[in-house]
């Protein structure tokens, strides 16, 4: 459940106190028209600028487990929502993730990478390792949709800092090689002069 929608948060709090229900209960909560419009608009805004999205099937996560997952996602710069598939399809319309809509089935958790294309995949992968009730069903980036089994590949994408370091290394390498070539004759000459001086 996102940060908005006070009525949803109140209901979720009741479920949490009961400590017997699953996140799916939150998905099944009825939304009025305004809530639906607000939710679709919120997810659309995220989808417009997100670099990737992972859809993972929720096969019975408890509210406590899902709260933990969301905390991990937030710490990694990943936006996460549980959204009914019909509303998700509307939210994806006109964005790079529109092809995802037709592939949404069952109770899903949607995780969006906002700054790092592999962030959502890493969060889902790490959490699913110890929670078999969360199963990745698809991952999408660059306008393409891939099956859940490709989560591993996307999770290995370098982080933003790693990508910058790699790019800097590529840019610096030719310069370093050129400097070595230019410096080599001078170094050799210095050695010759030193030899005669001895």
C-alpha contacts under 8 A as a table, 3 or more apart, distances in Angstrom:
res1	aa1	res2	aa2	distance
1	X	8	X	7.53
1	X	9	X	7.31
1	X	26	X	7.42
1	X	81	X	5.90
1	X	82	X	6.09
2	X	5	X	7.58
2	X	80	X	7.70
2	X	81	X	6.16
4	X	9	X	7.89
5	X	8	X	5.41
5	X	9	X	6.47
5	X	35	X	6.96
6	X	9	X	5.04
6	X	10	X	6.13
7	X	10	X	5.17
7	X	11	X	6.34
8	X	11	X	5.15
8	X	12	X	6.01
8	X	26	X	7.62
8	X	29	X	7.64
9	X	12	X	4.99
9	X	13	X	6.05
10	X	13	X	5.09
10	X	14	X	6.57
11	X	14	X	5.16
11	X	15	X	6.45
11	X	26	X	7.97
12	X	15	X	5.01
12	X	16	X	6.05
12	X	26	X	6.50
13	X	16	X	4.95
13	X	17	X	6.18
14	X	17	X	5.19
14	X	18	X	6.31
15	X	18	X	5.07
15	X	19	X	6.22
15	X	20	X	7.19
15	X	21	X	6.11
15	X	63	X	7.96
16	X	19	X	4.90
16	X	20	X	7.59
16	X	21	X	7.44
16	X	63	X	6.18
16	X	64	X	7.58
18	X	21	X	7.23
19	X	62	X	7.93
19	X	63	X	7.53
20	X	62	X	7.81
21	X	25	X	6.62
21	X	62	X	6.57
21	X	63	X	7.18
22	X	25	X	5.72
22	X	26	X	7.72
22	X	60	X	5.85
22	X	61	X	5.77
22	X	62	X	4.58
22	X	63	X	5.75
23	X	26	X	5.34
23	X	27	X	6.90
23	X	58	X	7.91
23	X	60	X	7.19
23	X	61	X	6.19
23	X	62	X	5.99
23	X	63	X	5.47
23	X	66	X	7.06
24	X	27	X	4.99
24	X	28	X	6.38
24	X	58	X	7.56
24	X	60	X	7.38
24	X	107	X	6.70
25	X	28	X	5.16
25	X	29	X	6.51
26	X	29	X	5.31
27	X	82	X	6.55
27	X	83	X	6.56
27	X	84	X	6.33
27	X	107	X	7.72
31	X	34	X	7.94
31	X	35	X	5.71
31	X	36	X	6.10
32	X	35	X	5.34
32	X	36	X	6.33
33	X	36	X	5.12
33	X	37	X	6.24
34	X	37	X	5.11
34	X	38	X	6.10
35	X	38	X	5.10
35	X	39	X	6.06
36	X	39	X	5.11
36	X	40	X	6.09
36	X	87	X	7.37
37	X	40	X	5.21
37	X	41	X	6.08
38	X	41	X	5.18
38	X	42	X	6.14
39	X	42	X	5.10
39	X	43	X	6.25
39	X	87	X	7.99
40	X	43	X	5.29
40	X	44	X	5.97
40	X	87	X	6.14
40	X	88	X	6.97
40	X	90	X	6.71
40	X	91	X	4.91
41	X	44	X	5.05
41	X	45	X	6.22
41	X	91	X	6.68
42	X	45	X	5.35
42	X	46	X	6.55
43	X	46	X	5.14
43	X	47	X	6.05
43	X	88	X	7.57
43	X	91	X	5.79
43	X	92	X	7.85
44	X	47	X	4.99
44	X	48	X	6.13
44	X	91	X	4.58
44	X	92	X	6.10
44	X	95	X	7.69
45	X	48	X	5.32
45	X	49	X	7.11
46	X	49	X	5.80
46	X	50	X	5.91
46	X	79	X	7.81
46	X	112	X	7.60
46	X	114	X	7.74
47	X	50	X	5.06
47	X	91	X	7.72
47	X	92	X	6.69
47	X	95	X	6.55
47	X	96	X	7.63
47	X	97	X	7.07
47	X	112	X	7.41
48	X	95	X	5.64
48	X	96	X	7.21
49	X	114	X	6.86
50	X	53	X	7.36
50	X	112	X	6.05
50	X	113	X	5.59
50	X	114	X	4.57
50	X	115	X	7.26
51	X	112	X	7.37
51	X	113	X	5.53
51	X	114	X	5.82
51	X	115	X	6.77
51	X	116	X	6.97
51	X	117	X	5.12
51	X	141	X	6.22
51	X	142	X	7.48
52	X	112	X	5.78
52	X	113	X	5.21
52	X	114	X	7.56
52	X	117	X	5.47
52	X	118	X	7.53
52	X	120	X	7.50
52	X	139	X	7.28
52	X	140	X	5.52
52	X	141	X	4.47
52	X	142	X	7.48
53	X	97	X	7.88
53	X	110	X	6.78
53	X	111	X	5.47
53	X	112	X	4.38
53	X	113	X	6.19
53	X	120	X	6.82
53	X	139	X	5.77
53	X	140	X	5.34
53	X	141	X	6.75
54	X	110	X	5.80
54	X	111	X	5.14
54	X	112	X	6.54
54	X	120	X	6.41
54	X	121	X	6.40
54	X	124	X	7.89
54	X	136	X	7.06
54	X	137	X	7.79
54	X	138	X	5.92
54	X	139	X	4.40
54	X	140	X	6.48
55	X	104	X	7.88
55	X	108	X	6.11
55	X	109	X	5.69
55	X	110	X	4.73
55	X	111	X	6.50
55	X	136	X	5.92
55	X	137	X	5.74
55	X	138	X	5.39
55	X	139	X	6.32
56	X	108	X	5.38
56	X	109	X	5.18
56	X	110	X	6.57
56	X	124	X	7.64
56	X	134	X	6.22
56	X	135	X	5.14
56	X	136	X	3.90
56	X	137	X	5.28
56	X	138	X	7.09
57	X	106	X	6.86
57	X	107	X	5.80
57	X	108	X	4.50
57	X	109	X	6.29
57	X	133	X	7.78
57	X	134	X	5.66
57	X	135	X	5.04
57	X	136	X	6.08
57	X	137	X	6.40
58	X	61	X	6.19
58	X	107	X	5.72
58	X	108	X	5.58
58	X	109	X	6.54
58	X	133	X	6.09
58	X	134	X	5.06
58	X	135	X	6.84
59	X	107	X	7.65
59	X	133	X	4.66
59	X	134	X	6.09
59	X	135	X	7.69
60	X	133	X	5.79
60	X	134	X	7.85
61	X	64	X	7.98
61	X	65	X	5.89
61	X	66	X	6.20
61	X	133	X	6.16
61	X	134	X	7.17
62	X	65	X	5.14
62	X	66	X	6.20
63	X	66	X	5.07
63	X	67	X	6.03
64	X	67	X	5.09
64	X	68	X	6.30
65	X	68	X	5.10
65	X	69	X	6.24
66	X	69	X	4.88
66	X	70	X	6.13
67	X	70	X	5.15
67	X	71	X	6.23
68	X	71	X	5.11
68	X	72	X	6.34
69	X	72	X	5.19
69	X	73	X	6.17
69	X	127	X	6.92
70	X	73	X	4.91
70	X	74	X	6.02
70	X	80	X	6.51
71	X	74	X	5.13
71	X	75	X	6.24
72	X	75	X	5.18
72	X	76	X	6.41
72	X	123	X	6.97
73	X	76	X	5.14
73	X	77	X	6.34
73	X	78	X	4.81
73	X	79	X	6.71
73	X	80	X	6.87
73	X	111	X	7.92
73	X	120	X	7.25
73	X	123	X	6.15
74	X	77	X	5.18
74	X	78	X	5.38
74	X	79	X	6.54
74	X	80	X	7.89
75	X	78	X	7.46
76	X	119	X	6.53
76	X	120	X	7.96
76	X	123	X	7.56
77	X	113	X	6.93
77	X	114	X	6.45
77	X	115	X	7.08
77	X	119	X	7.39
78	X	111	X	6.36
78	X	112	X	5.50
78	X	113	X	5.03
78	X	114	X	6.15
78	X	119	X	6.65
78	X	120	X	5.81
79	X	111	X	5.69
79	X	112	X	5.07
79	X	113	X	6.76
79	X	114	X	7.21
80	X	109	X	7.07
80	X	110	X	5.61
80	X	111	X	4.41
80	X	112	X	6.30
81	X	109	X	5.99
81	X	110	X	5.39
81	X	111	X	6.69
82	X	108	X	6.37
82	X	109	X	4.78
82	X	110	X	6.18
83	X	87	X	6.62
83	X	88	X	6.07
83	X	108	X	7.21
83	X	109	X	7.12
83	X	110	X	7.39
84	X	87	X	5.44
84	X	88	X	6.19
84	X	107	X	7.44
84	X	108	X	7.77
85	X	88	X	4.87
85	X	89	X	6.11
85	X	101	X	7.55
85	X	104	X	6.04
85	X	105	X	6.99
85	X	106	X	7.84
85	X	107	X	7.93
85	X	108	X	7.77
86	X	89	X	5.31
86	X	90	X	6.63
87	X	90	X	5.14
87	X	91	X	6.21
88	X	91	X	4.92
88	X	92	X	6.09
88	X	101	X	6.90
89	X	92	X	5.16
89	X	93	X	6.29
89	X	98	X	7.12
89	X	100	X	7.74
89	X	101	X	4.58
89	X	102	X	7.57
90	X	93	X	5.31
92	X	95	X	5.47
92	X	96	X	7.57
92	X	97	X	5.53
92	X	98	X	4.69
92	X	100	X	7.62
92	X	101	X	6.74
93	X	97	X	7.54
93	X	98	X	4.97
94	X	97	X	8.00
94	X	98	X	6.25
95	X	98	X	5.54
96	X	99	X	7.60
96	X	141	X	7.90
96	X	142	X	7.08
96	X	143	X	4.92
97	X	100	X	5.41
97	X	101	X	7.48
97	X	140	X	6.95
97	X	141	X	7.64
97	X	143	X	6.03
97	X	144	X	7.87
98	X	101	X	5.68
99	X	102	X	6.32
99	X	103	X	7.59
99	X	143	X	7.43
99	X	144	X	7.47
99	X	145	X	6.97
100	X	103	X	5.36
100	X	104	X	6.66
100	X	140	X	7.20
100	X	145	X	6.38
101	X	104	X	5.57
104	X	108	X	7.72
105	X	108	X	7.39
111	X	120	X	5.64
112	X	120	X	5.89
113	X	116	X	5.80
113	X	117	X	5.52
113	X	118	X	6.95
113	X	119	X	5.57
113	X	120	X	5.13
114	X	117	X	7.32
115	X	160	X	7.55
116	X	119	X	5.37
116	X	159	X	5.92
116	X	160	X	5.81
117	X	120	X	7.34
117	X	141	X	7.67
117	X	154	X	7.62
117	X	157	X	7.15
117	X	159	X	7.85
118	X	121	X	5.36
118	X	122	X	6.18
118	X	154	X	5.35
118	X	155	X	4.87
118	X	156	X	6.78
118	X	157	X	5.22
118	X	158	X	7.13
118	X	159	X	7.00
119	X	122	X	5.19
119	X	123	X	6.29
119	X	155	X	6.93
119	X	159	X	7.51
120	X	123	X	5.13
120	X	124	X	6.20
120	X	155	X	7.75
121	X	124	X	5.27
121	X	125	X	5.90
121	X	139	X	7.76
121	X	151	X	5.83
121	X	152	X	7.41
121	X	154	X	6.18
121	X	155	X	4.79
122	X	125	X	5.07
122	X	126	X	5.98
122	X	154	X	7.93
122	X	155	X	4.69
122	X	156	X	7.71
123	X	126	X	5.34
123	X	127	X	6.14
124	X	127	X	5.23
124	X	128	X	5.87
124	X	134	X	7.97
124	X	136	X	7.30
125	X	128	X	5.26
125	X	129	X	6.22
125	X	136	X	7.99
125	X	151	X	7.28
125	X	152	X	7.32
125	X	155	X	7.41
126	X	129	X	5.32
126	X	130	X	7.44
127	X	130	X	5.86
127	X	131	X	6.11
127	X	134	X	7.81
128	X	131	X	4.59
128	X	132	X	5.59
128	X	133	X	7.34
128	X	134	X	5.40
128	X	135	X	6.58
129	X	132	X	6.77
131	X	134	X	6.03
132	X	135	X	6.76
135	X	148	X	7.97
136	X	139	X	7.79
136	X	148	X	4.90
136	X	149	X	7.57
136	X	151	X	7.25
137	X	147	X	6.12
137	X	148	X	4.16
137	X	149	X	7.64
138	X	145	X	6.88
138	X	146	X	5.62
138	X	147	X	4.43
138	X	148	X	4.04
138	X	149	X	7.66
138	X	150	X	7.78
138	X	151	X	7.50
139	X	145	X	5.97
139	X	146	X	5.28
139	X	147	X	6.31
139	X	148	X	6.08
139	X	150	X	7.26
139	X	151	X	6.39
140	X	143	X	6.78
140	X	144	X	5.54
140	X	145	X	4.36
140	X	146	X	5.93
141	X	144	X	5.56
141	X	145	X	6.79
146	X	150	X	6.41
147	X	150	X	5.78
147	X	151	X	7.69
148	X	151	X	5.47
149	X	152	X	6.84
150	X	153	X	5.40
150	X	154	X	6.70
151	X	154	X	5.29
151	X	155	X	6.02
152	X	155	X	5.06
152	X	156	X	6.52
153	X	156	X	5.40
153	X	157	X	7.12
154	X	157	X	5.43
158	X	161	X	7.82
158	X	162	X	5.43
158	X	163	X	5.62
159	X	162	X	5.05
159	X	163	X	6.02
160	X	163	X	5.09
160	X	164	X	6.17
161	X	164	X	5.12
161	X	165	X	6.20
162	X	165	X	5.07
162	X	166	X	6.15
163	X	166	X	5.06
163	X	167	X	6.08
164	X	167	X	5.07
164	X	168	X	5.99
165	X	168	X	5.05
165	X	169	X	6.07
166	X	169	X	4.99
166	X	170	X	6.28
167	X	170	X	5.07
167	X	171	X	6.20
168	X	171	X	5.05
168	X	172	X	5.94
169	X	172	X	5.11
169	X	173	X	5.91
170	X	173	X	5.35
170	X	174	X	7.42
171	X	174	X	6.57
171	X	175	X	7.33
172	X	175	X	5.27
172	X	176	X	6.11
173	X	176	X	5.14
173	X	177	X	6.21
174	X	177	X	5.06
174	X	178	X	6.10
175	X	178	X	5.08
175	X	179	X	6.12
176	X	179	X	5.08
176	X	180	X	6.20
177	X	180	X	5.09
177	X	181	X	6.36
178	X	181	X	5.16
178	X	182	X	6.23
179	X	182	X	5.15
179	X	183	X	5.99
180	X	183	X	5.12
180	X	184	X	5.98
181	X	184	X	5.29
181	X	185	X	7.70
182	X	185	X	6.78
182	X	186	X	7.75
183	X	186	X	5.50
183	X	187	X	6.23
184	X	187	X	5.12
184	X	188	X	6.25
185	X	188	X	5.07
185	X	189	X	6.12
186	X	189	X	5.06
186	X	190	X	6.13
187	X	190	X	5.11
187	X	191	X	6.36
188	X	191	X	5.13
188	X	192	X	6.41
189	X	192	X	5.12
189	X	193	X	6.26
190	X	193	X	5.16
190	X	194	X	6.08
191	X	194	X	5.02
191	X	195	X	6.14
192	X	195	X	5.06
192	X	196	X	6.42
193	X	196	X	5.27
193	X	197	X	6.17
194	X	197	X	5.04
194	X	198	X	6.37
195	X	198	X	5.28
